[in-house]
Amino acid sequence: MIQRVFRIVLVLLTAFIAAVLIGGFMTPSEWRSEAEIEINAPVSTVYEQVNTLKHWPTWTAWNPEVYPDLEISFSGPESGAGARYQWFDGAMHGELSIHDTLANETVYYTVTMDDGEFEMDCGFTFTDGVNVGVQWACWGDAGANPVARLMMKFYEPMMRKDFEIGLQQLKAKLETGA
């Protein structure tokens, strides 16, 4: 009886591992997460909030109010290329570094976490009109590892949700002064 239960558990475990591996290999390695919003404010004001990293804790989803153990520091120039935002949340170190900007149009940055074990490229695009269209996106390649591919498949919607929260808070800050 015990041998039969053991065989059944072994077969189920093997099937589960095979399904994860097959699913991982069938999942594309490249991923992208993005969110968009329109903000009723001058494009220069929206751009300045994004291009100056010291403003980020006032509107992103990642701030000390939500994460009380979050330690934040800044280095490099006040804004633009070379500006850096470092954080430690008690478990993980991370750094965000702006590497390219075009006034009132784009801000591109790189996020590095876990001492370089995880890196992703991100950016903001601003479209000036009656309102300012703001697109926030991150993208990357999970490589050949099927588990990493599956993890990004589940991580991408969580990242998009944080982008949506941040953009809503940026909109509120700029439109109502909240």
C-alpha positions in Angstrom: 0.0 0.0 0.0 2.8 2.5 0.9 4.7 1.6 -2.2 1.6 2.3 -4.3 1.0 5.7 -2.7 4.7 6.5 -3.1 4.5 5.6 -6.9 1.4 7.8 -7.3 3.1 10.7 -5.6 6.3 10.2 -7.6 4.3 10.1 -10.9 2.3 13.2 -10.0 5.5 15.1 -9.0 7.2 14.1 -12.2 4.2 15.2 -14.2 4.1 18.5 -12.4 7.8 19.2 -13.0 7.5 18.2 -16.7 4.5 20.5 -17.1 6.4 23.5 -15.5 9.4 22.8 -17.7 7.4 22.5 -20.9 5.3 25.5 -20.0 8.4 27.5 -19.3 10.1 26.5 -22.6 6.9 27.4 -24.5 6.7 30.9 -22.8 8.5 33.6 -24.8 11.7 34.8 -23.1 11.0 38.5 -24.0 8.5 40.3 -21.8 7.1 43.8 -21.5 4.9 45.5 -18.8 3.3 48.9 -19.4 0.6 51.3 -18.3 -0.7 54.5 -19.8 -2.6 57.6 -18.5 -3.5 61.1 -19.6 -2.7 64.0 -17.2 -4.1 67.5 -17.4 -0.9 69.4 -16.8 1.9 71.0 -18.8 4.2 68.3 -20.4 7.2 70.1 -18.8 5.7 69.6 -15.3 5.0 65.9 -15.9 8.5 65.4 -17.3 10.1 67.2 -14.4 8.3 64.9 -11.9 9.6 61.8 -13.6 13.1 63.1 -14.6 13.9 64.2 -11.0 14.1 60.9 -8.9 13.7 62.7 -5.6 10.0 63.2 -6.6 9.4 59.5 -7.1 8.6 58.6 -3.4 5.7 61.2 -3.6 3.9 59.4 -6.4 5.2 55.9 -7.1 3.7 52.7 -5.5 7.1 52.1 -4.0 7.4 54.5 -1.1 8.0 54.5 2.7 4.3 55.0 3.4 3.5 51.7 1.8 6.8 50.0 2.7 7.8 51.3 6.2 11.1 49.5 6.2 12.1 51.0 2.8 15.4 53.0 3.0 16.0 55.3 0.0 19.0 57.3 -1.0 19.9 59.4 -4.1 23.2 60.1 -5.8 24.5 61.7 -8.9 22.9 64.8 -10.5 19.6 66.1 -9.3 17.9 65.0 -12.5 18.5 63.5 -15.9 21.2 61.1 -17.0 23.3 59.8 -14.2 20.7 60.4 -11.5 20.4 57.4 -9.2 17.8 56.1 -6.7 19.0 53.3 -4.4 16.8 51.4 -2.0 16.9 48.7 0.6 13.7 47.1 1.9 15.2 44.8 4.5 15.6 42.0 2.1 16.7 43.3 -1.3 19.0 46.1 -2.6 18.1 47.9 -5.8 19.2 50.8 -7.9 17.4 52.8 -10.5 19.7 54.8 -12.8 18.5 57.3 -15.5 20.7 56.8 -18.6 18.9 58.8 -21.3 16.4 61.7 -21.5 14.9 63.9 -24.1 13.3 67.0 -22.6 9.5 66.7 -22.4 9.6 63.4 -24.5 11.3 60.5 -22.9 13.1 59.3 -19.7 14.9 55.9 -19.9 16.4 54.1 -17.0 17.8 50.8 -15.8 16.8 48.9 -12.7 19.3 46.5 -11.1 18.4 44.4 -8.1 20.0 41.7 -6.0 23.6 42.9 -6.7 23.1 42.7 -10.5 21.3 39.3 -10.5 18.2 41.0 -12.1 18.3 43.9 -14.5 15.6 45.5 -16.6 15.2 48.5 -18.9 12.4 50.9 -18.4 11.2 54.2 -19.6 8.6 56.9 -19.8 7.2 58.4 -23.0 5.3 61.7 -23.0 2.9 62.8 -25.7 1.9 66.4 -25.6 -1.7 67.3 -26.6 -4.8 68.6 -24.9 -3.7 66.4 -22.0 -0.2 64.8 -21.7 -0.2 61.1 -22.6 2.2 59.2 -20.3 3.3 55.7 -21.0 5.4 53.8 -18.4 7.0 50.5 -19.4 9.7 48.0 -18.5 11.0 45.2 -20.7 13.5 42.5 -20.8 14.5 39.0 -21.7 14.2 36.2 -19.2 16.7 34.1 -21.1 16.6 30.3 -21.6 15.7 29.4 -18.0 12.1 28.1 -18.2 11.5 28.9 -14.5 12.6 32.5 -15.0 10.3 32.8 -18.0 7.3 31.6 -16.0 8.2 33.9 -13.1 8.2 36.9 -15.5 4.8 35.7 -16.8 3.4 36.1 -13.2 5.5 39.1 -12.3 4.5 41.2 -15.3 0.8 41.8 -14.2 2.0 42.8 -10.7 4.4 45.3 -12.2 1.7 46.7 -14.4 -0.6 47.2 -11.4 2.2 49.1 -9.6 2.7 51.3 -12.7 -1.1 52.0 -12.8 -1.1 53.0 -9.1 2.0 55.2 -9.7 0.5 56.9 -12.7 -2.8 57.5 -10.9 -1.0 59.1 -8.0 1.1 61.2 -10.3 -2.1 62.4 -12.0 -3.7 63.2 -8.7 -0.6 65.1 -7.5 -0.3 67.2 -10.7 -4.0 67.8 -11.3 -5.2 68.4 -7.7 -2.0 69.1 -5.8 -2.8 66.0 -3.6 
